[in-house]
Amino acid sequence: MEDVFREDYPEISLKKILKERKLYSEKGLEYPHVTLSKDGIYDKGERYNRDFLVKSEDKQYKITKLNDLCYNPANLKFGVICLNEYGSAIFSPIYVTFEINTTVNPKYIKYYTTRNNFINAVRKYEQGTVYERMAVSPEDFLKFNIKLPSLDIQNKIVNNIELIDKKILCETQKLDKLSELKKGLMQDMFV
């Protein structure tokens, strides 16, 4: 692994590389209805179905597109921030979605902003009187500065992280198979 994880990269304000997407659509038109969770963006399933709470037939939902950075302002403390790897969709208008400047690797922004260090640092902008309702506004989110190396270094960092993720997945699959093998052996032992 190359020495790309250094500390001396220049800092840049998020407002220079992110722009809030404020496009809306009614449900049932061209976009699928999705939900945002700490694990990413997913089709709206029964677990997240709250349509019964919607009082208006022409409610406007927020549009998100592939490679947008999305977060829930009130649930940032729980890690509800992700890169849209799903594609074009609509979700609750309470969510915030940012277009990422094309001069930046979206996955670099994903890895940077989903780290606990980043989330805890940006939470200094939380406002609200009740813990459950405390939120980080998009305007405050964009005030935050991040370290931003050249695009070439961003790409190398992303590639290294993705190699590690692949290795973790492979090892997890091996561990699962070994656990199943052990379980089978234990059952055969005590027949």
DOPAPA-397491 format. One record per residue (C-alpha): x, y negated, z negated. Coordinates in Angstrom, 3 decimals. Layout:
REM residues N
SITE         px         py         pz
SITE          X          Y          Z
...
***
This chain:
REM residues 191
SITE         px         py         pz
SITE      0.000      0.000      0.000
SITE      1.421     -3.326      1.008
SITE      2.053     -6.107     -1.479
SITE     -1.075     -8.075     -0.585
SITE     -2.491     -8.425     -4.106
SITE     -0.678    -11.564     -5.164
SITE     -1.783    -14.496     -7.262
SITE     -0.433    -17.415     -5.223
SITE     -3.188    -17.665     -2.607
SITE     -4.751    -21.099     -2.109
SITE     -8.044    -21.865     -3.828
SITE    -11.061    -22.958     -1.832
SITE    -14.540    -24.015     -2.856
SITE    -17.258    -21.523     -1.928
SITE    -19.218    -24.391     -0.351
SITE    -16.565    -24.494      2.397
SITE    -17.193    -20.879      3.436
SITE    -20.807    -20.193      2.406
SITE    -24.000    -21.867      3.576
SITE    -27.379    -21.119      2.060
SITE    -29.757    -19.460      4.508
SITE    -33.213    -20.956      4.038
SITE    -35.250    -19.113      6.635
SITE    -38.620    -17.597      5.776
SITE    -41.102    -15.199      7.316
SITE    -44.418    -13.648      6.421
SITE    -44.486     -9.963      5.587
SITE    -45.365     -7.563      8.400
SITE    -43.847     -9.523     11.261
SITE    -40.448     -8.618     12.754
SITE    -38.457     -7.836      9.579
SITE    -38.620     -4.870      7.190
SITE    -39.389     -5.673      3.537
SITE    -36.452     -4.797      1.256
SITE    -35.331     -5.224     -2.304
SITE    -32.070     -6.441     -3.807
SITE    -30.430     -4.535     -6.650
SITE    -26.962     -4.239     -8.137
SITE    -26.410     -1.319     -5.751
SITE    -27.239     -3.330     -2.635
SITE    -30.184     -3.952     -0.324
SITE    -32.663     -1.119      0.185
SITE    -36.038     -0.453      1.738
SITE    -38.825     -1.437     -0.607
SITE    -39.765      1.770     -2.405
SITE    -42.477      2.517     -4.946
SITE    -40.117      1.672     -7.811
SITE    -39.727     -1.896     -6.560
SITE    -43.214     -2.369     -5.113
SITE    -44.791     -5.386     -6.737
SITE    -47.058     -6.392     -3.867
SITE    -50.032     -6.268     -6.213
SITE    -48.643     -9.433     -7.837
SITE    -48.776    -11.398     -4.566
SITE    -51.843    -13.636     -4.581
SITE    -51.500    -15.138     -1.095
SITE    -51.808    -13.368      2.262
SITE    -49.403    -15.830      3.910
SITE    -46.615    -15.678      1.301
SITE    -43.252    -16.618      2.748
SITE    -40.360    -14.196      2.162
SITE    -36.686    -15.075      2.432
SITE    -34.889    -13.799      5.549
SITE    -31.470    -12.200      5.145
SITE    -29.184    -11.045      7.930
SITE    -26.284     -8.640      8.225
SITE    -23.186     -9.786      6.301
SITE    -25.032    -12.380      4.213
SITE    -23.973    -12.648      0.592
SITE    -27.111    -12.209     -1.531
SITE    -27.782    -12.531     -5.248
SITE    -30.561    -12.811     -7.771
SITE    -29.953    -16.046     -9.720
SITE    -31.581    -14.693    -12.898
SITE    -29.957    -11.251    -12.701
SITE    -26.418    -12.211    -11.805
SITE    -25.479    -11.315    -15.381
SITE    -26.471     -7.724    -14.536
SITE    -24.402     -7.662    -11.342
SITE    -27.195     -8.237     -8.824
SITE    -24.994     -9.591     -6.041
SITE    -24.017     -7.865     -2.817
SITE    -23.115     -8.132      0.827
SITE    -26.040     -7.416      3.126
SITE    -24.887     -4.243      4.869
SITE    -28.506     -3.295      5.631
SITE    -29.267     -5.733      8.463
SITE    -31.970     -8.321      9.122
SITE    -34.812     -8.096      6.592
SITE    -37.046    -10.075      4.235
SITE    -37.119    -10.063      0.471
SITE    -38.377    -12.121     -2.434
SITE    -37.917    -15.882     -2.060
SITE    -36.352    -15.964     -5.537
SITE    -33.204    -14.348     -4.115
SITE    -30.425    -16.497     -2.709
SITE    -28.781    -15.630      0.568
SITE    -25.646    -17.215      2.015
SITE    -24.273    -17.056      5.531
SITE    -20.536    -16.401      5.406
SITE    -18.310    -18.510      7.638
SITE    -16.989    -16.460     10.572
SITE    -13.399    -17.384      9.702
SITE    -13.668    -15.212      6.563
SITE    -13.900    -11.416      6.270
SITE    -17.373    -10.774      4.764
SITE    -16.125     -7.663      2.968
SITE    -13.387     -9.707      1.300
SITE    -16.121    -11.997     -0.052
SITE    -18.095     -8.904     -1.112
SITE    -15.190     -7.449     -3.068
SITE    -14.261    -10.808     -4.562
SITE    -17.745    -11.843     -5.695
SITE    -18.929     -8.477     -7.018
SITE    -16.055     -8.188     -9.494
SITE    -16.993     -8.585    -13.159
SITE    -14.312    -11.291    -13.514
SITE    -15.993    -13.402    -10.838
SITE    -19.525    -12.830    -12.132
SITE    -18.537    -13.735    -15.682
SITE    -16.685    -16.842    -14.485
SITE    -19.541    -18.157    -12.307
SITE    -22.014    -17.545    -15.126
SITE    -20.607    -20.637    -16.835
SITE    -23.105    -22.448    -14.592
SITE    -26.118    -20.545    -15.969
SITE    -28.994    -22.749    -17.066
SITE    -32.144    -21.937    -18.968
SITE    -33.428    -21.721    -22.500
SITE    -34.277    -18.017    -22.656
SITE    -31.589    -15.389    -21.947
SITE    -33.825    -13.452    -19.559
SITE    -34.533    -16.596    -17.531
SITE    -31.013    -18.044    -17.440
SITE    -29.938    -18.441    -13.827
SITE    -27.103    -19.688    -11.635
SITE    -28.467    -22.037     -8.977
SITE    -27.082    -21.827     -5.429
SITE    -25.749    -25.374     -5.751
SITE    -23.766    -24.413     -8.857
SITE    -22.655    -21.110     -7.330
SITE    -21.167    -23.010     -4.388
SITE    -19.124    -25.229     -6.756
SITE    -16.985    -22.258     -7.727
SITE    -13.457    -21.919     -6.311
SITE    -11.938    -18.625     -5.170
SITE     -8.488    -17.571     -4.002
SITE     -8.572    -17.179     -0.252
SITE     -5.571    -15.757      1.621
SITE     -5.229    -15.826      5.401
SITE     -7.665    -13.721      7.424
SITE     -4.868    -11.240      8.157
SITE     -4.246    -10.723      4.429
SITE     -8.004    -10.546      3.741
SITE     -8.250     -7.742      6.313
SITE     -5.334     -5.869      4.702
SITE     -6.897     -6.192      1.252
SITE    -10.252     -4.933      2.552
SITE     -8.566     -2.009      4.342
SITE     -6.696     -1.028      1.162
SITE     -9.849     -1.182     -0.949
SITE    -11.795      0.842      1.621
SITE     -9.045      3.514      1.636
SITE     -9.332      3.721     -2.147
SITE    -13.145      3.932     -1.908
SITE    -12.848      6.813      0.596
SITE    -10.424      8.614     -1.718
SITE    -12.777      8.122     -4.683
SITE    -15.697      9.484     -2.651
SITE    -13.680     12.518     -1.535
SITE    -12.495     13.243     -5.077
SITE    -16.019     12.777     -6.466
SITE    -17.350     15.284     -3.938
SITE    -14.607     17.751     -4.952
SITE    -15.454     17.218     -8.619
SITE    -19.153     17.827     -7.936
SITE    -18.332     21.101     -6.143
SITE    -16.063     22.215     -8.971
SITE    -18.761     21.382    -11.519
SITE    -21.264     23.494     -9.556
SITE    -18.720     26.345     -9.345
SITE    -18.133     26.159    -13.106
SITE    -21.870     26.140    -13.761
SITE    -22.290     29.252    -11.598
SITE    -19.395     31.031    -13.305
SITE    -20.778     30.167    -16.738
SITE    -24.191     31.580    -15.786
SITE    -22.594     34.781    -14.430
SITE    -20.511     35.137    -17.601
SITE    -23.507     35.322    -19.903
SITE    -25.890     37.485    -17.836
***
